[in-house]
Amino acid sequence: MKQFVFVAMILIFSIRLHAQHLEKIWATDSTLKVPESVLLDEKNQKIFVSNIDGKGPWDKDGKGSIALLTLNGKILNAQWVTGLHAPKGMALYRDFLMVADVDSVVIIDVFKGKIIKKVYVEGAQGLNDITTDKLGNIFVSDTKSKKIFYIGLYKGDVNIYLEGLNAPNGLYFTDHTLHFVDAGSFYKLGKGKEKILIADGMTTDTDGIEQIDDKNFLISCWSGVVWMVNVNGQKSILLDTKSEGINSADIGFDQKSKVLYVPTFWKNNVVAYQFKN
């Protein structure tokens, strides 16, 4: 009987996963400059977009910026904050926007629209995504050095949190737990920092993580695929734009309106999709 119930639950999860689909609702114009990450500012009803620009995705050339959008996709300011290098993942804590920028974490005052501090991470080679816990402590992945770093918000201490990975990128902290993607696999960390596999079998360019609800996550792959992944490991493809040559980098998500924001990297725009059942 227990085995039957378990199988039934798996089938229900599978049906729910496959029942979901996306409907395109808007796209910005193509004036953004290699948008890598999208983040919703729910409090101020705005969208932040990190623009790499420059010669390459890891160059320290000072050409990177943060753009500001409306929730309807209007570009309010394509270069709202400048002076970054190759900015990628972003996180909000209170009124501060934190951005992973090659070898430093850039902290921006949201109201002033100005950089107030840069926290350099010794040994960092390619900081990529960033998340915070409820106290504002920072976790930032370094895809090149294959590590995840920890930065204490108040003490300012910088330490290696996890190492020996393959190509860590997307991070997401929820329910006292750090989640991350690493070269095609989706993990959470246990209390002893042990890696607990949630799902694998995705392409090795796994990029962003967003949470839909307490049971489901969104995982993007840079090459143009967005997966819906259940905490029990079931997964299904929600979006596939590879054949169109459209990337899907570090996605953003509005949990209330169920809108997915996809930065298209080389196509220089952001596309929004509405979840439909």
FENFEN-V945656 format. One record per backbone hydrogen bond with DSSP energy under -0.5 kcal/mol. NH is the residue of the N-H (numbers start at 1). CO is the residue of the C=O. Records with the same first field share a line. If there is no record, write none. Layout:
NH=CO / CO
//
This chain:
5=1
6=2
7=3
8=4
9=5
10=6
11=7
12=8
13=9
14=10
15=11
16=12
17=13
18=14
19=15
20=16 / 17
21=276
23=274
25=272
26=272
28=270
31=29
32=29 / 268
34=32
35=265
36=50
37=50
38=250
39=48
41=46
42=40
45=41
46=41
47=69
48=39
49=67
50=37
51=65
52=34 / 50
53=33
59=56
61=59
64=84
65=51
66=81
67=49
68=77
69=47
70=74
73=70
76=68 / 74
77=68
80=66 / 77
81=66
83=64
84=64
88=100
89=128
91=98
93=96
96=93
97=108
98=91 / 96
99=106
100=89
101=99 / 104
102=127
103=101
104=101
105=119
106=99 / 104
107=117
108=97 / 106
109=114
110=95 / 108
113=109
114=109
116=107
117=107
119=105
120=118
121=103
122=120
124=121
127=102
128=141
131=139
133=137
136=133
138=151
139=131
140=149
141=129
142=147
143=126 / 141
146=142
147=142
148=162
149=140
150=159
151=138
152=157
156=152
159=150
161=148 / 159
162=148
165=146
169=181
170=207
172=179
174=172 / 177
177=174
179=172 / 177
180=187
181=170
182=185
183=167
185=182
186=199
187=180
188=196
189=178
190=194
193=190
196=188
197=195
198=186
199=186
202=184
206=203
207=220
208=249
210=218
212=210 / 216
213=216
217=229
218=210
219=227
220=208
221=225
222=205
224=221
225=221
226=239
227=219
228=236
229=217 / 227
230=234
231=215
233=230
236=228
238=226
239=226
241=224
244=241
245=242
246=241
247=245 / 264
248=222
249=263
250=36
251=249
252=261
254=259
255=253
258=254
259=254
260=273
261=252
262=260 / 271
263=261
264=269
265=35
267=264
268=265
271=262
272=26
273=260
274=23
275=258
276=21
//
